[in-house]
Amino acid sequence: MILITHENQAREEWRKGVTTRMLVSAQTGSVQTILFEQWCEPGCGAPRHLHAVEEILTIIQGEAEVWVAGEKATLTSGQSVVIPAGFPHQFHNSGTTTLHAQAILASCVFEAQYEDGSETGRRWLPKTDHAIRAS
């Protein structure tokens, strides 16, 4: 059994105005999913990118404008959007208070392809090379 205490996990500034806390990943022993939360200042969020796996983005508090493959929606607290694998998407805080969001991806390592190439594409890798084994 893997038990993770989230309050002990550090937050990191991912980009200007965006703080992230990885909750579950290859670093904590997961082999198929990651779970993280983000806090975004007004106007801040994630640039256009895509993942090779499905993502579920849930708004915990605040308001986000989300684009998925050319469609736009405004999400508020208690709403989620399912982003299919390979679909370009982005979001930003469209409200006046801090946006708190949570994301789940069907991979234990965060991997993304950013349209502008300015971001690190892989994060939260296993602690050792042999931590993830193919079945």
Rosetta blueprint (number, residue, H / E / L):
1 M L
2 I L
3 L L
4 I L
5 T L
6 H H
7 E H
8 N H
9 Q L
10 A L
11 R L
12 E E
13 E E
14 W E
15 R E
16 K L
17 G L
18 V E
19 T E
20 T E
21 R E
22 M E
23 L E
24 V E
25 S L
26 A H
27 Q H
28 T H
29 G L
30 S L
31 V L
32 Q L
33 T L
34 I E
35 L E
36 F E
37 E E
38 Q E
39 W E
40 C E
41 E L
42 P L
43 G L
44 C L
45 G E
46 A E
47 P E
48 R E
49 H E
50 L E
51 H L
52 A L
53 V L
54 E L
55 E E
56 I E
57 L E
58 T E
59 I E
60 I E
61 Q E
62 G L
63 E E
64 A E
65 E E
66 V E
67 W E
68 V E
69 A L
70 G L
71 E E
72 K E
73 A E
74 T E
75 L E
76 T E
77 S L
78 G L
79 Q L
80 S E
81 V E
82 V E
83 I E
84 P L
85 A L
86 G L
87 F L
88 P L
89 H E
90 Q E
91 F E
92 H E
93 N E
94 S L
95 G L
96 T L
97 T L
98 T L
99 L E
100 H E
101 A E
102 Q E
103 A E
104 I E
105 L E
106 A L
107 S L
108 C L
109 V L
110 F E
111 E E
112 A L
113 Q E
114 Y E
115 E L
116 D L
117 G L
118 S L
119 E L
120 T L
121 G L
122 R E
123 R E
124 W L
125 L L
126 P L
127 K L
128 T L
129 D L
130 H L
131 A L
132 I L
133 R L
134 A L
135 S L
